[in-house]
Amino acid sequence: MIERIKELRRQASPLEPDAAWRSQMQNQVMGYADRFLADLPGMPAFFAQAPHDAPQSGFSIAEAATPLDQLLAWLAPNVDRQRLMLGHAGNLSFIPESGLHVAALADYLASISNKYAGVYFAAPGAIRVERSLLRWMAGLVGYPDGASGDLTSGGSIANLVGIVTARDAHRLKADQFAKTVVYLSAQTHHSAAKALRIAGLGEAVQRHVPLDEFHRMDVPSLMAAIEQDRAAGLNPWLIIATAGTTDTGAVDPLEQIAHVAKSNDLWLHVDGAYGAPFVLCPPGKQLMAGLERSDSLIMDPHKSLFMPLGLGAVLVRDVYKLRDAHYYDAGYLQDRDSLGDPAQISPADLSPELTRPFRGLRLWMSLKLLGVGPFRAALEEKMLLARYAHRRLSELDRFEVGVEPDLSIVTFRYIPERGDVEAFNRLLLKAIQDDGRIYISSTQIDGRFTLRLAILGFRTHLETVDLALSLLAEKARLVADTI
Ligand SMILES: *Cc1c(COP(=O)(O)O)cnc(C)c1O
């Protein structure tokens, strides 16, 4: 048996590369990453051409090992350099995500030390890093000292955690679900409805409050709906407001909605996945007035704080409500620190997760290394770029623009001299996408096919917006000539 153990160790030895091998691999990987970043500006924002049909053998796992240079050479065309290039300056589609370089370096360190960021006693420093990030966010939005939350993998999970907390804080029981009412709008992100279903509340009444002309939740309609539902014997429970809708970037009137929530004893959850980080800059802060009066909220650092994908956050005004909805114990966890000290609440007590990565290091290191100022400036820059694009588009012939943007998304469509508006705009979208230098997406607003420019990447500046505007004008002329 001893011989077999030794033989197995020898076979497993590639799992523990020596210093020379590690350093060689590091150099290769860093070289690859540097080339990627150097080439990115010259790449299309979107590779319009369908990726070539790479043989399955490259993807499949085989017994034999593959050399690193071969792997990296394969990765470039088959994974990295195809379709949507998220960090590209010209990516103006959906909610444009872009990952800071320093955050990627921090991710490397977090994976190397592999701190167990689920439970306080195992990694107190890592958890204090995350807690101070949450405290920073809570301070930004104006939450009181008793607020905290959890760093999640993204906004959808953060919405789920917020909704489950609201459910338990109001002691909703299954036999009441069908009479329970949630107030949201047609512009509420679909992850809220998904979270309600996952939380067992699929049968709850979802009241879609009408929107005003700015695509914001209409408060008089909200009040009327609550009153009617009460009179009908239903149980109004939760308002889901949005600080920055995905389609148009509209910020619901949070101050007034908070007043309605408070006076009716409803839980107010604010989805600020995209918009909430804008509180960092003065014009954003002004728009978000009332956010501090919500009971829970979410924000996505992997959107508006330029983190690589995989970082969301949920904040709850009263962290004990979050804990009550998620706390569990298990015999084999008995060695962890007692719960008596609130400073020692573990992330696992506040989320559906137990084992989880040290996902906060990327944001903490980025903020520490660069300071908050660059983030504040970048967000205000995006807001101004959107206003600029809105004004310039409205000056272009035959472009019909939506309302002035609250945050950093501009909606518009081209009104052709003749023919079907939607068909024309589909062709225009396709022409832009085929060109590839910028990439925009479309949506339906009030049942109308609408184009949008979403400005959020940290690499997106004035010259990209100017390029987008001139491409739109040029392609619109070309499309008009073909029909
Ligand atoms: C992106 C987004 C979500 C979902 O967040 P994920 O991180 O994609 O899970 C929720 N709400 C809004 C408003 C969003 O823009």
The ligand as a Gaussian input file, in Angstrom:
#p B3LYP/6-31G(d) Opt

LIG

0 1
 C      -28.881000      43.820000     -14.460000
 C      -30.064000      44.105000     -13.624000
 C      -30.566000      43.158000     -12.725000
 C      -30.019000      41.760000     -12.643000
 O      -28.727000      41.736000     -12.171000
 P      -27.704000      40.574000     -12.586000
 O      -26.443000      41.027000     -11.978000
 O      -27.700000      40.527000     -14.074000
 O      -28.218000      39.301000     -12.012000
 C      -31.603000      43.527000     -11.917000
 N      -32.149000      44.748000     -11.987000
 C      -31.711000      45.689000     -12.855000
 C      -32.358000      47.028000     -12.881000
 C      -30.647000      45.386000     -13.705000
 O      -30.223000      46.332000     -14.568000

